[in-house]
Amino acid sequence: MPDPGYQIVERLRVEAERLGFHGLAVASVPAELRAEYFERWIAAGKHGTMVWMERNNDRRLHPERLIPEAEAKSIVVLALNYYQPDPARGYRVAKYALGDDYHSFVLRRLKRLCRILREDYGGQQRPYVDTGPLLEKPIAEAAGLGWQGKSTILIEPKRGTWSFLANIVTTLELPAGKKGKDRCGNCTRCIDICPTQAITAPYQLDASKCISYLTIEHDGPIPVEYREAIGDRLYGCDECLDVCPWNKWAVPTEEAKFKARELPELREMLRWDEATFTDHMRGSPMRRLKLQRFRRNLCIVLGNVGTAEDLTSLRVAAADQDAMVAEHARWAVGQIESRV
């Protein structure tokens, strides 16, 4: 007689595919999560100003505690492809942020899977979409979905690096996958390409130097020593993902919600007020920046790729009431003037 656990996993796999997920794997808990490395990483301040990563580590490192009422036994890991080519424009946005924010609609899909588990098989479930104390990439590796590459990004065989990860923590004991084999070999492309040398060694990332951290997570002024390295990247950075040789198998996403949004020229966006920013960014991951950090990033990119035509907008911004925006605008003016 077939193991009931396998029947549950196969049922979930079929339903997950209908919901647009291309991958599903299961990790048993407790799991190997590189806990010692994570604790050293936090102690060394490599997480920058992401202070939430210092909290709830009793659960982050022990996911069996994520359901307070009972001990979790398994984590279902799901993967959703978001790859698409970069649009042709004078600046770049990380591919994951070209379209709609994945958090809300992926969470709705996870809740459907949780309902199937609860109603048909019992147990307790909690869905997570990059919102709770989970080490998603080590969990995905433990489940056999792929392996954490030297950039620390999860790499899937026959897929590459372009996947959103989501998790369902459950008290059901499900058959687990086999830990993914590391297939990076001698390749160091991701380390070599990093504009700020944020990948300090294989499998080690100093997030405080990472362009994705600086342009998305970091609240204050961007340190001057990193501004030129940011180049034309308005939001996030895909350099270490783009060069991964496993992406030769990447295929464009079929998820309509990820279709790239139309955005105007940089100097036009620099003139946006709060209402205009909110209107254009509704439903976009970039909305989390809020207007002032968005304008900060615009000034950095204009300083790196702007022309004399952008100076008028920047000089207006240089008199902005927000001191951070004004300082970044003055820096950008100086950069352009030194070129032209």
Rosetta blueprint (number, residue, H / E / L):
1 M L
2 P L
3 D L
4 P H
5 G H
6 Y H
7 Q H
8 I H
9 V H
10 E H
11 R H
12 L H
13 R H
14 V H
15 E H
16 A H
17 E H
18 R H
19 L L
20 G L
21 F L
22 H L
23 G E
24 L E
25 A E
26 V E
27 A E
28 S E
29 V L
30 P L
31 A L
32 E L
33 L L
34 R L
35 A H
36 E H
37 Y H
38 F H
39 E H
40 R H
41 W H
42 I H
43 A H
44 A L
45 G L
46 K L
47 H L
48 G L
49 T L
50 M L
51 V H
52 W H
53 M H
54 E H
55 R L
56 N L
57 N H
58 D H
59 R H
60 R H
61 L L
62 H L
63 P H
64 E H
65 R H
66 L L
67 I L
68 P L
69 E L
70 A L
71 E L
72 A L
73 K L
74 S E
75 I E
76 V E
77 V E
78 L E
79 A E
80 L E
81 N E
82 Y L
83 Y L
84 Q L
85 P L
86 D L
87 P L
88 A L
89 R L
90 G L
91 Y L
92 R E
93 V E
94 A L
95 K H
96 Y H
97 A H
98 L L
99 G L
100 D L
101 D L
102 Y H
103 H H
104 S H
105 F H
106 V H
107 L H
108 R H
109 R H
110 L H
111 K H
112 R H
113 L H
114 C H
115 R H
116 I H
117 L H
118 R H
119 E H
120 D H
121 Y H
122 G L
123 G L
124 Q L
125 Q E
126 R E
127 P E
128 Y E
129 V L
130 D L
131 T L
132 G L
133 P L
134 L L
135 L L
136 E H
137 K H
138 P H
139 I H
140 A H
141 E H
142 A H
143 A H
144 G L
145 L L
146 G L
147 W E
148 Q E
149 G L
150 K L
151 S L
152 T L
153 I L
154 L E
155 I E
156 E E
157 P L
158 K L
159 R L
160 G E
161 T L
162 W L
163 S E
164 F E
165 L E
166 A E
167 N E
168 I E
169 V E
170 T E
171 T L
172 L L
173 E L
174 L L
175 P L
176 A L
177 G L
178 K L
179 K L
180 G L
181 K L
182 D L
183 R L
184 C L
185 G L
186 N L
187 C L
188 T L
189 R H
190 C H
191 I H
192 D H
193 I H
194 C L
195 P L
196 T L
197 Q L
198 A L
199 I E
200 T E
201 A E
202 P L
203 Y L
204 Q E
205 L E
206 D L
207 A H
208 S H
209 K H
210 C L
211 I H
212 S H
213 Y H
214 L H
215 T H
216 I H
217 E H
218 H L
219 D L
220 G L
221 P L
222 I L
223 P L
224 V H
225 E H
226 Y H
227 R H
228 E H
229 A H
230 I H
231 G L
232 D L
233 R E
234 L E
235 Y E
236 G L
237 C L
238 D L
239 E H
240 C H
241 L H
242 D H
243 V L
244 C L
245 P H
246 W H
247 N H
248 K H
249 W H
250 A L
251 V L
252 P L
253 T L
254 E L
255 E L
256 A H
257 K H
258 F H
259 K L
260 A L
261 R L
262 E L
263 L L
264 P L
265 E L
266 L H
267 R H
268 E H
269 M H
270 L H
271 R L
272 W L
273 D L
274 E H
275 A H
276 T H
277 F H
278 T H
279 D H
280 H H
281 M H
282 R L
283 G L
284 S L
285 P H
286 M H
287 R H
288 R H
289 L H
290 K H
291 L H
292 Q H
293 R H
294 F H
295 R H
296 R H
297 N H
298 L H
299 C H
300 I H
301 V H
302 L H
303 G H
304 N H
305 V H
306 G L
307 T L
308 A H
309 E H
310 D H
311 L H
312 T H
313 S H
314 L H
315 R H
316 V H
317 A H
318 A L
319 A L
320 D L
321 Q L
322 D L
323 A H
324 M H
325 V H
326 A H
327 E H
328 H H
329 A H
330 R H
331 W H
332 A H
333 V H
334 G H
335 Q H
336 I H
337 E H
338 S H
339 R H
340 V L
